[in-house]
Amino acid sequence: MRTRATAAAAALLLAALTACGPTTDTSTGSTKTADNEAPASDSGTETAALPNFVGKGLQSAQDEAQAAGFYTLDSHDALGRGRMQALDRNWKVCSQTPAPGNHPTNATVDFGTVKIEEDCPAGGDQDEPEAAGGTMPNLKGKSVKIARQTLDSSTSLTVKDSSGQDRMVLLESNWQVCGTDPAAGNKLDGQPVTISAVKFGEDC
């Protein structure tokens, strides 16, 4: 009797395990899941439709991007002046990367922006110059902030107001380079650099 009871219990346990687990289709060799199980994603990454945000305020674009499922967001100054977007509502979107369409939701969405009252750059986002090597780069028209970042961090740098008003250059992203000493194209080997600048909107 004990042998029959043990055999019956084993048979019931085997039947229960077979019913709960995945079954194999012997004709194809594929494994099928139960009806209430969702098939596993091949990559594990979800995709969603990324809208077109160009022309919208930065804050609105960020909110809509998150509503669409994109939570890794970044932004930059499309004019290449290196300004921070501290108050998102004061900026508008000129460009976006990636472009509108279906993308993985873990992709970083980067907005090229300008202030609300400014025009977007006609030729697309203005690139920041590459780091200076042994030759003084042409920094004219760039912000003093970007000029400082382009030069080696050990460079002794003096910034002067070339308008003749002897103003202090406090917020360097609001000032544009008019000229440099040494001039663009000259050898740069650790000597002090002087930048002459005026505020953006003023003539050099």
Biotite code that builds the C-alpha atoms (Angstrom):
import biotite.structure as struc

atoms = struc.array([
    struc.Atom([0.000, 0.000, 0.000], chain_id="A", res_id=1, res_name="MET", atom_name="CA", element="C"),
    struc.Atom([2.774, 2.421, 0.860], chain_id="A", res_id=2, res_name="ARG", atom_name="CA", element="C"),
    struc.Atom([4.456, 1.755, -2.525], chain_id="A", res_id=3, res_name="THR", atom_name="CA", element="C"),
    struc.Atom([1.207, 2.448, -4.442], chain_id="A", res_id=4, res_name="ARG", atom_name="CA", element="C"),
    struc.Atom([0.544, 5.657, -2.468], chain_id="A", res_id=5, res_name="ALA", atom_name="CA", element="C"),
    struc.Atom([4.080, 6.929, -3.118], chain_id="A", res_id=6, res_name="THR", atom_name="CA", element="C"),
    struc.Atom([3.832, 6.160, -6.821], chain_id="A", res_id=7, res_name="ALA", atom_name="CA", element="C"),
    struc.Atom([0.456, 7.901, -7.065], chain_id="A", res_id=8, res_name="ALA", atom_name="CA", element="C"),
    struc.Atom([1.774, 10.993, -5.282], chain_id="A", res_id=9, res_name="ALA", atom_name="CA", element="C"),
    struc.Atom([4.775, 11.145, -7.588], chain_id="A", res_id=10, res_name="ALA", atom_name="CA", element="C"),
    struc.Atom([2.526, 10.870, -10.635], chain_id="A", res_id=11, res_name="ALA", atom_name="CA", element="C"),
    struc.Atom([0.303, 13.722, -9.380], chain_id="A", res_id=12, res_name="LEU", atom_name="CA", element="C"),
    struc.Atom([3.356, 15.929, -8.672], chain_id="A", res_id=13, res_name="LEU", atom_name="CA", element="C"),
    struc.Atom([4.766, 15.264, -12.141], chain_id="A", res_id=14, res_name="LEU", atom_name="CA", element="C"),
    struc.Atom([1.431, 16.137, -13.742], chain_id="A", res_id=15, res_name="ALA", atom_name="CA", element="C"),
    struc.Atom([1.184, 19.384, -11.780], chain_id="A", res_id=16, res_name="ALA", atom_name="CA", element="C"),
    struc.Atom([4.697, 20.458, -12.741], chain_id="A", res_id=17, res_name="LEU", atom_name="CA", element="C"),
    struc.Atom([4.089, 19.671, -16.393], chain_id="A", res_id=18, res_name="THR", atom_name="CA", element="C"),
    struc.Atom([0.858, 21.696, -16.420], chain_id="A", res_id=19, res_name="ALA", atom_name="CA", element="C"),
    struc.Atom([2.484, 24.824, -14.859], chain_id="A", res_id=20, res_name="CYS", atom_name="CA", element="C"),
    struc.Atom([5.709, 24.939, -16.818], chain_id="A", res_id=21, res_name="GLY", atom_name="CA", element="C"),
    struc.Atom([6.377, 25.692, -20.469], chain_id="A", res_id=22, res_name="PRO", atom_name="CA", element="C"),
    struc.Atom([5.738, 22.953, -22.986], chain_id="A", res_id=23, res_name="THR", atom_name="CA", element="C"),
    struc.Atom([7.802, 22.049, -25.993], chain_id="A", res_id=24, res_name="THR", atom_name="CA", element="C"),
    struc.Atom([6.236, 21.598, -29.425], chain_id="A", res_id=25, res_name="ASP", atom_name="CA", element="C"),
    struc.Atom([7.875, 18.395, -30.604], chain_id="A", res_id=26, res_name="THR", atom_name="CA", element="C"),
    struc.Atom([7.112, 19.193, -34.238], chain_id="A", res_id=27, res_name="SER", atom_name="CA", element="C"),
    struc.Atom([9.050, 22.502, -34.204], chain_id="A", res_id=28, res_name="THR", atom_name="CA", element="C"),
    struc.Atom([11.215, 22.245, -31.108], chain_id="A", res_id=29, res_name="GLY", atom_name="CA", element="C"),
    struc.Atom([9.971, 25.679, -29.913], chain_id="A", res_id=30, res_name="SER", atom_name="CA", element="C"),
    struc.Atom([8.972, 26.447, -26.347], chain_id="A", res_id=31, res_name="THR", atom_name="CA", element="C"),
    struc.Atom([5.497, 27.841, -25.701], chain_id="A", res_id=32, res_name="LYS", atom_name="CA", element="C"),
    struc.Atom([4.523, 29.909, -22.698], chain_id="A", res_id=33, res_name="THR", atom_name="CA", element="C"),
    struc.Atom([1.247, 29.767, -20.865], chain_id="A", res_id=34, res_name="ALA", atom_name="CA", element="C"),
    struc.Atom([-1.532, 32.021, -22.163], chain_id="A", res_id=35, res_name="ASP", atom_name="CA", element="C"),
    struc.Atom([-1.111, 34.528, -19.323], chain_id="A", res_id=36, res_name="ASN", atom_name="CA", element="C"),
    struc.Atom([2.654, 34.939, -19.791], chain_id="A", res_id=37, res_name="GLU", atom_name="CA", element="C"),
    struc.Atom([4.015, 37.783, -21.966], chain_id="A", res_id=38, res_name="ALA", atom_name="CA", element="C"),
    struc.Atom([6.781, 36.787, -24.383], chain_id="A", res_id=39, res_name="PRO", atom_name="CA", element="C"),
    struc.Atom([10.191, 38.152, -23.402], chain_id="A", res_id=40, res_name="ALA", atom_name="CA", element="C"),
    struc.Atom([11.529, 41.077, -25.442], chain_id="A", res_id=41, res_name="SER", atom_name="CA", element="C"),
    struc.Atom([14.548, 40.272, -27.585], chain_id="A", res_id=42, res_name="ASP", atom_name="CA", element="C"),
    struc.Atom([16.472, 43.374, -26.490], chain_id="A", res_id=43, res_name="SER", atom_name="CA", element="C"),
    struc.Atom([14.638, 44.325, -23.325], chain_id="A", res_id=44, res_name="GLY", atom_name="CA", element="C"),
    struc.Atom([14.446, 47.941, -24.565], chain_id="A", res_id=45, res_name="THR", atom_name="CA", element="C"),
    struc.Atom([11.131, 49.628, -25.247], chain_id="A", res_id=46, res_name="GLU", atom_name="CA", element="C"),
    struc.Atom([10.629, 52.000, -28.163], chain_id="A", res_id=47, res_name="THR", atom_name="CA", element="C"),
    struc.Atom([8.221, 54.911, -28.504], chain_id="A", res_id=48, res_name="ALA", atom_name="CA", element="C"),
    struc.Atom([7.379, 57.742, -30.888], chain_id="A", res_id=49, res_name="ALA", atom_name="CA", element="C"),
    struc.Atom([9.436, 60.885, -30.234], chain_id="A", res_id=50, res_name="LEU", atom_name="CA", element="C"),
    struc.Atom([7.474, 64.004, -31.294], chain_id="A", res_id=51, res_name="PRO", atom_name="CA", element="C"),
    struc.Atom([8.858, 67.064, -33.098], chain_id="A", res_id=52, res_name="ASN", atom_name="CA", element="C"),
    struc.Atom([9.697, 69.690, -30.480], chain_id="A", res_id=53, res_name="PHE", atom_name="CA", element="C"),
    struc.Atom([11.263, 72.390, -32.691], chain_id="A", res_id=54, res_name="VAL", atom_name="CA", element="C"),
    struc.Atom([9.675, 75.778, -32.013], chain_id="A", res_id=55, res_name="GLY", atom_name="CA", element="C"),
    struc.Atom([8.317, 74.823, -28.612], chain_id="A", res_id=56, res_name="LYS", atom_name="CA", element="C"),
    struc.Atom([9.404, 76.233, -25.276], chain_id="A", res_id=57, res_name="GLY", atom_name="CA", element="C"),
    struc.Atom([12.077, 74.137, -23.605], chain_id="A", res_id=58, res_name="LEU", atom_name="CA", element="C"),
    struc.Atom([9.961, 73.416, -20.522], chain_id="A", res_id=59, res_name="GLN", atom_name="CA", element="C"),
    struc.Atom([7.003, 72.286, -22.666], chain_id="A", res_id=60, res_name="SER", atom_name="CA", element="C"),
    struc.Atom([9.282, 70.121, -24.818], chain_id="A", res_id=61, res_name="ALA", atom_name="CA", element="C"),
    struc.Atom([10.748, 68.442, -21.745], chain_id="A", res_id=62, res_name="GLN", atom_name="CA", element="C"),
    struc.Atom([7.302, 67.757, -20.288], chain_id="A", res_id=63, res_name="ASP", atom_name="CA", element="C"),
    struc.Atom([6.029, 66.278, -23.574], chain_id="A", res_id=64, res_name="GLU", atom_name="CA", element="C"),
    struc.Atom([9.152, 64.154, -23.999], chain_id="A", res_id=65, res_name="ALA", atom_name="CA", element="C"),
    struc.Atom([8.645, 62.629, -20.566], chain_id="A", res_id=66, res_name="GLN", atom_name="CA", element="C"),
    struc.Atom([4.957, 62.043, -21.299], chain_id="A", res_id=67, res_name="ALA", atom_name="CA", element="C"),
    struc.Atom([6.055, 60.129, -24.418], chain_id="A", res_id=68, res_name="ALA", atom_name="CA", element="C"),
    struc.Atom([8.318, 57.915, -22.291], chain_id="A", res_id=69, res_name="GLY", atom_name="CA", element="C"),
    struc.Atom([11.701, 59.645, -22.710], chain_id="A", res_id=70, res_name="PHE", atom_name="CA", element="C"),
    struc.Atom([13.253, 60.619, -19.383], chain_id="A", res_id=71, res_name="TYR", atom_name="CA", element="C"),
    struc.Atom([16.936, 61.151, -20.218], chain_id="A", res_id=72, res_name="THR", atom_name="CA", element="C"),
    struc.Atom([16.952, 64.784, -21.364], chain_id="A", res_id=73, res_name="LEU", atom_name="CA", element="C"),
    struc.Atom([19.718, 67.293, -22.062], chain_id="A", res_id=74, res_name="ASP", atom_name="CA", element="C"),
    struc.Atom([19.962, 70.764, -23.613], chain_id="A", res_id=75, res_name="SER", atom_name="CA", element="C"),
    struc.Atom([22.629, 73.126, -24.903], chain_id="A", res_id=76, res_name="HIS", atom_name="CA", element="C"),
    struc.Atom([23.073, 76.664, -26.214], chain_id="A", res_id=77, res_name="ASP", atom_name="CA", element="C"),
    struc.Atom([22.492, 76.484, -29.993], chain_id="A", res_id=78, res_name="ALA", atom_name="CA", element="C"),
    struc.Atom([24.413, 79.747, -30.472], chain_id="A", res_id=79, res_name="LEU", atom_name="CA", element="C"),
    struc.Atom([27.587, 78.119, -29.143], chain_id="A", res_id=80, res_name="GLY", atom_name="CA", element="C"),
    struc.Atom([27.965, 80.583, -26.286], chain_id="A", res_id=81, res_name="ARG", atom_name="CA", element="C"),
    struc.Atom([28.021, 77.951, -23.556], chain_id="A", res_id=82, res_name="GLY", atom_name="CA", element="C"),
    struc.Atom([25.103, 79.403, -21.608], chain_id="A", res_id=83, res_name="ARG", atom_name="CA", element="C"),
    struc.Atom([23.260, 77.243, -19.098], chain_id="A", res_id=84, res_name="MET", atom_name="CA", element="C"),
    struc.Atom([19.500, 76.791, -19.412], chain_id="A", res_id=85, res_name="GLN", atom_name="CA", element="C"),
    struc.Atom([18.843, 77.688, -15.788], chain_id="A", res_id=86, res_name="ALA", atom_name="CA", element="C"),
    struc.Atom([15.226, 78.801, -16.347], chain_id="A", res_id=87, res_name="LEU", atom_name="CA", element="C"),
    struc.Atom([13.795, 76.408, -18.936], chain_id="A", res_id=88, res_name="ASP", atom_name="CA", element="C"),
    struc.Atom([10.740, 78.577, -19.602], chain_id="A", res_id=89, res_name="ARG", atom_name="CA", element="C"),
    struc.Atom([13.025, 81.338, -20.926], chain_id="A", res_id=90, res_name="ASN", atom_name="CA", element="C"),
    struc.Atom([14.388, 79.117, -23.723], chain_id="A", res_id=91, res_name="TRP", atom_name="CA", element="C"),
    struc.Atom([12.947, 77.650, -26.936], chain_id="A", res_id=92, res_name="LYS", atom_name="CA", element="C"),
    struc.Atom([13.933, 74.618, -28.994], chain_id="A", res_id=93, res_name="VAL", atom_name="CA", element="C"),
    struc.Atom([15.779, 75.099, -32.303], chain_id="A", res_id=94, res_name="CYS", atom_name="CA", element="C"),
    struc.Atom([16.879, 71.500, -32.875], chain_id="A", res_id=95, res_name="SER", atom_name="CA", element="C"),
    struc.Atom([16.631, 68.068, -31.327], chain_id="A", res_id=96, res_name="GLN", atom_name="CA", element="C"),
    struc.Atom([18.647, 64.884, -31.346], chain_id="A", res_id=97, res_name="THR", atom_name="CA", element="C"),
    struc.Atom([17.460, 62.299, -32.178], chain_id="A", res_id=98, res_name="PRO", atom_name="CA", element="C"),
    struc.Atom([15.062, 63.472, -34.888], chain_id="A", res_id=99, res_name="ALA", atom_name="CA", element="C"),
    struc.Atom([11.312, 62.808, -34.554], chain_id="A", res_id=100, res_name="PRO", atom_name="CA", element="C"),
    struc.Atom([10.363, 59.150, -35.002], chain_id="A", res_id=101, res_name="GLY", atom_name="CA", element="C"),
    struc.Atom([10.495, 55.836, -33.182], chain_id="A", res_id=102, res_name="ASN", atom_name="CA", element="C"),
    struc.Atom([13.467, 55.493, -30.821], chain_id="A", res_id=103, res_name="HIS", atom_name="CA", element="C"),
    struc.Atom([14.449, 53.464, -27.733], chain_id="A", res_id=104, res_name="PRO", atom_name="CA", element="C"),
    struc.Atom([13.014, 55.184, -24.671], chain_id="A", res_id=105, res_name="THR", atom_name="CA", element="C"),
    struc.Atom([16.415, 55.052, -22.949], chain_id="A", res_id=106, res_name="ASN", atom_name="CA", element="C"),
    struc.Atom([17.916, 57.307, -25.642], chain_id="A", res_id=107, res_name="ALA", atom_name="CA", element="C"),
    struc.Atom([19.187, 60.736, -24.559], chain_id="A", res_id=108, res_name="THR", atom_name="CA", element="C"),
    struc.Atom([17.106, 63.530, -26.092], chain_id="A", res_id=109, res_name="VAL", atom_name="CA", element="C"),
    struc.Atom([19.227, 66.650, -26.545], chain_id="A", res_id=110, res_name="ASP", atom_name="CA", element="C"),
    struc.Atom([17.644, 70.031, -27.316], chain_id="A", res_id=111, res_name="PHE", atom_name="CA", element="C"),
    struc.Atom([19.525, 72.856, -29.073], chain_id="A", res_id=112, res_name="GLY", atom_name="CA", element="C"),
    struc.Atom([18.067, 76.044, -27.616], chain_id="A", res_id=113, res_name="THR", atom_name="CA", element="C"),
    struc.Atom([18.164, 79.840, -27.680], chain_id="A", res_id=114, res_name="VAL", atom_name="CA", element="C"),
    struc.Atom([16.465, 82.376, -25.459], chain_id="A", res_id=115, res_name="LYS", atom_name="CA", element="C"),
    struc.Atom([12.831, 83.152, -26.291], chain_id="A", res_id=116, res_name="ILE", atom_name="CA", element="C"),
    struc.Atom([13.629, 86.581, -27.783], chain_id="A", res_id=117, res_name="GLU", atom_name="CA", element="C"),
    struc.Atom([16.529, 85.276, -29.930], chain_id="A", res_id=118, res_name="GLU", atom_name="CA", element="C"),
    struc.Atom([16.477, 83.819, -33.445], chain_id="A", res_id=119, res_name="ASP", atom_name="CA", element="C"),
    struc.Atom([17.607, 80.260, -34.041], chain_id="A", res_id=120, res_name="CYS", atom_name="CA", element="C"),
    struc.Atom([20.915, 80.083, -35.955], chain_id="A", res_id=121, res_name="PRO", atom_name="CA", element="C"),
    struc.Atom([20.171, 79.884, -39.679], chain_id="A", res_id=122, res_name="ALA", atom_name="CA", element="C"),
    struc.Atom([22.843, 77.299, -40.447], chain_id="A", res_id=123, res_name="GLY", atom_name="CA", element="C"),
    struc.Atom([22.022, 75.004, -37.552], chain_id="A", res_id=124, res_name="GLY", atom_name="CA", element="C"),
    struc.Atom([23.612, 74.798, -34.125], chain_id="A", res_id=125, res_name="ASP", atom_name="CA", element="C"),
    struc.Atom([26.918, 76.636, -33.875], chain_id="A", res_id=126, res_name="GLN", atom_name="CA", element="C"),
    struc.Atom([29.697, 74.309, -32.785], chain_id="A", res_id=127, res_name="ASP", atom_name="CA", element="C"),
    struc.Atom([32.114, 75.216, -30.037], chain_id="A", res_id=128, res_name="GLU", atom_name="CA", element="C"),
    struc.Atom([35.770, 75.381, -31.174], chain_id="A", res_id=129, res_name="PRO", atom_name="CA", element="C"),
    struc.Atom([38.085, 72.500, -30.456], chain_id="A", res_id=130, res_name="GLU", atom_name="CA", element="C"),
    struc.Atom([40.633, 72.774, -27.678], chain_id="A", res_id=131, res_name="ALA", atom_name="CA", element="C"),
    struc.Atom([43.612, 74.918, -28.618], chain_id="A", res_id=132, res_name="ALA", atom_name="CA", element="C"),
    struc.Atom([46.885, 73.164, -29.318], chain_id="A", res_id=133, res_name="GLY", atom_name="CA", element="C"),
    struc.Atom([50.157, 74.889, -30.164], chain_id="A", res_id=134, res_name="GLY", atom_name="CA", element="C"),
    struc.Atom([48.456, 77.539, -32.326], chain_id="A", res_id=135, res_name="THR", atom_name="CA", element="C"),
    struc.Atom([46.135, 80.331, -31.235], chain_id="A", res_id=136, res_name="MET", atom_name="CA", element="C"),
    struc.Atom([42.655, 79.543, -32.636], chain_id="A", res_id=137, res_name="PRO", atom_name="CA", element="C"),
    struc.Atom([40.360, 82.129, -34.216], chain_id="A", res_id=138, res_name="ASN", atom_name="CA", element="C"),
    struc.Atom([37.964, 82.974, -31.382], chain_id="A", res_id=139, res_name="LEU", atom_name="CA", element="C"),
    struc.Atom([36.431, 86.138, -32.832], chain_id="A", res_id=140, res_name="LYS", atom_name="CA", element="C"),
    struc.Atom([32.660, 86.183, -32.316], chain_id="A", res_id=141, res_name="GLY", atom_name="CA", element="C"),
    struc.Atom([32.792, 83.386, -29.745], chain_id="A", res_id=142, res_name="LYS", atom_name="CA", element="C"),
    struc.Atom([31.762, 84.021, -26.172], chain_id="A", res_id=143, res_name="SER", atom_name="CA", element="C"),
    struc.Atom([34.519, 84.754, -23.703], chain_id="A", res_id=144, res_name="VAL", atom_name="CA", element="C"),
    struc.Atom([33.327, 81.740, -21.715], chain_id="A", res_id=145, res_name="LYS", atom_name="CA", element="C"),
    struc.Atom([33.902, 79.426, -24.692], chain_id="A", res_id=146, res_name="ILE", atom_name="CA", element="C"),
    struc.Atom([37.248, 81.110, -25.428], chain_id="A", res_id=147, res_name="ALA", atom_name="CA", element="C"),
    struc.Atom([38.397, 80.405, -21.882], chain_id="A", res_id=148, res_name="ARG", atom_name="CA", element="C"),
    struc.Atom([37.304, 76.761, -22.170], chain_id="A", res_id=149, res_name="GLN", atom_name="CA", element="C"),
    struc.Atom([39.149, 76.424, -25.496], chain_id="A", res_id=150, res_name="THR", atom_name="CA", element="C"),
    struc.Atom([42.478, 77.529, -24.028], chain_id="A", res_id=151, res_name="LEU", atom_name="CA", element="C"),
    struc.Atom([44.528, 75.329, -21.744], chain_id="A", res_id=152, res_name="ASP", atom_name="CA", element="C"),
    struc.Atom([43.411, 75.658, -18.121], chain_id="A", res_id=153, res_name="SER", atom_name="CA", element="C"),
    struc.Atom([46.933, 76.761, -17.137], chain_id="A", res_id=154, res_name="SER", atom_name="CA", element="C"),
    struc.Atom([46.829, 79.792, -19.475], chain_id="A", res_id=155, res_name="THR", atom_name="CA", element="C"),
    struc.Atom([47.116, 83.201, -17.818], chain_id="A", res_id=156, res_name="SER", atom_name="CA", element="C"),
    struc.Atom([44.131, 85.043, -19.315], chain_id="A", res_id=157, res_name="LEU", atom_name="CA", element="C"),
    struc.Atom([43.184, 88.718, -19.176], chain_id="A", res_id=158, res_name="THR", atom_name="CA", element="C"),
    struc.Atom([39.857, 89.964, -20.568], chain_id="A", res_id=159, res_name="VAL", atom_name="CA", element="C"),
    struc.Atom([39.441, 93.647, -21.421], chain_id="A", res_id=160, res_name="LYS", atom_name="CA", element="C"),
    struc.Atom([36.397, 95.680, -22.445], chain_id="A", res_id=161, res_name="ASP", atom_name="CA", element="C"),
    struc.Atom([37.279, 97.003, -25.909], chain_id="A", res_id=162, res_name="SER", atom_name="CA", element="C"),
    struc.Atom([34.380, 99.520, -25.922], chain_id="A", res_id=163, res_name="SER", atom_name="CA", element="C"),
    struc.Atom([36.453, 102.034, -23.964], chain_id="A", res_id=164, res_name="GLY", atom_name="CA", element="C"),
    struc.Atom([34.001, 101.979, -21.042], chain_id="A", res_id=165, res_name="GLN", atom_name="CA", element="C"),
    struc.Atom([36.340, 99.938, -18.864], chain_id="A", res_id=166, res_name="ASP", atom_name="CA", element="C"),
    struc.Atom([33.520, 97.628, -17.735], chain_id="A", res_id=167, res_name="ARG", atom_name="CA", element="C"),
    struc.Atom([34.046, 94.484, -15.700], chain_id="A", res_id=168, res_name="MET", atom_name="CA", element="C"),
    struc.Atom([33.494, 91.265, -17.658], chain_id="A", res_id=169, res_name="VAL", atom_name="CA", element="C"),
    struc.Atom([31.404, 89.394, -15.117], chain_id="A", res_id=170, res_name="LEU", atom_name="CA", element="C"),
    struc.Atom([29.132, 87.002, -17.045], chain_id="A", res_id=171, res_name="LEU", atom_name="CA", element="C"),
    struc.Atom([31.498, 85.768, -19.741], chain_id="A", res_id=172, res_name="GLU", atom_name="CA", element="C"),
    struc.Atom([28.808, 84.018, -21.808], chain_id="A", res_id=173, res_name="SER", atom_name="CA", element="C"),
    struc.Atom([27.303, 87.486, -22.502], chain_id="A", res_id=174, res_name="ASN", atom_name="CA", element="C"),
    struc.Atom([30.525, 88.865, -23.985], chain_id="A", res_id=175, res_name="TRP", atom_name="CA", element="C"),
    struc.Atom([31.914, 88.193, -27.466], chain_id="A", res_id=176, res_name="GLN", atom_name="CA", element="C"),
    struc.Atom([35.570, 88.075, -28.441], chain_id="A", res_id=177, res_name="VAL", atom_name="CA", element="C"),
    struc.Atom([36.740, 90.907, -30.699], chain_id="A", res_id=178, res_name="CYS", atom_name="CA", element="C"),
    struc.Atom([40.412, 89.992, -30.775], chain_id="A", res_id=179, res_name="GLY", atom_name="CA", element="C"),
    struc.Atom([43.198, 88.123, -29.042], chain_id="A", res_id=180, res_name="THR", atom_name="CA", element="C"),
    struc.Atom([46.852, 88.714, -28.273], chain_id="A", res_id=181, res_name="ASP", atom_name="CA", element="C"),
    struc.Atom([48.578, 86.645, -29.593], chain_id="A", res_id=182, res_name="PRO", atom_name="CA", element="C"),
    struc.Atom([46.456, 86.844, -32.732], chain_id="A", res_id=183, res_name="ALA", atom_name="CA", element="C"),
    struc.Atom([44.843, 83.815, -34.342], chain_id="A", res_id=184, res_name="ALA", atom_name="CA", element="C"),
    struc.Atom([47.365, 81.606, -36.124], chain_id="A", res_id=185, res_name="GLY", atom_name="CA", element="C"),
    struc.Atom([50.335, 82.598, -33.961], chain_id="A", res_id=186, res_name="ASN", atom_name="CA", element="C"),
    struc.Atom([52.306, 80.156, -31.872], chain_id="A", res_id=187, res_name="LYS", atom_name="CA", element="C"),
    struc.Atom([50.783, 79.353, -28.496], chain_id="A", res_id=188, res_name="LEU", atom_name="CA", element="C"),
    struc.Atom([53.312, 77.930, -26.065], chain_id="A", res_id=189, res_name="ASP", atom_name="CA", element="C"),
    struc.Atom([52.174, 78.962, -22.583], chain_id="A", res_id=190, res_name="GLY", atom_name="CA", element="C"),
    struc.Atom([52.492, 82.749, -22.842], chain_id="A", res_id=191, res_name="GLN", atom_name="CA", element="C"),
    struc.Atom([49.770, 84.957, -21.262], chain_id="A", res_id=192, res_name="PRO", atom_name="CA", element="C"),
    struc.Atom([46.749, 85.654, -23.480], chain_id="A", res_id=193, res_name="VAL", atom_name="CA", element="C"),
    struc.Atom([44.737, 88.864, -23.639], chain_id="A", res_id=194, res_name="THR", atom_name="CA", element="C"),
    struc.Atom([41.186, 88.926, -24.994], chain_id="A", res_id=195, res_name="ILE", atom_name="CA", element="C"),
    struc.Atom([39.383, 92.100, -26.023], chain_id="A", res_id=196, res_name="SER", atom_name="CA", element="C"),
    struc.Atom([35.610, 91.828, -25.921], chain_id="A", res_id=197, res_name="ALA", atom_name="CA", element="C"),
    struc.Atom([32.270, 93.640, -25.997], chain_id="A", res_id=198, res_name="VAL", atom_name="CA", element="C"),
    struc.Atom([28.798, 92.520, -25.015], chain_id="A", res_id=199, res_name="LYS", atom_name="CA", element="C"),
    struc.Atom([26.806, 90.563, -27.574], chain_id="A", res_id=200, res_name="PHE", atom_name="CA", element="C"),
    struc.Atom([24.739, 93.015, -29.615], chain_id="A", res_id=201, res_name="GLY", atom_name="CA", element="C"),
    struc.Atom([27.538, 95.594, -29.581], chain_id="A", res_id=202, res_name="GLU", atom_name="CA", element="C"),
    struc.Atom([30.005, 96.228, -32.392], chain_id="A", res_id=203, res_name="ASP", atom_name="CA", element="C"),
    struc.Atom([33.625, 95.373, -31.870], chain_id="A", res_id=204, res_name="CYS", atom_name="CA", element="C"),
])
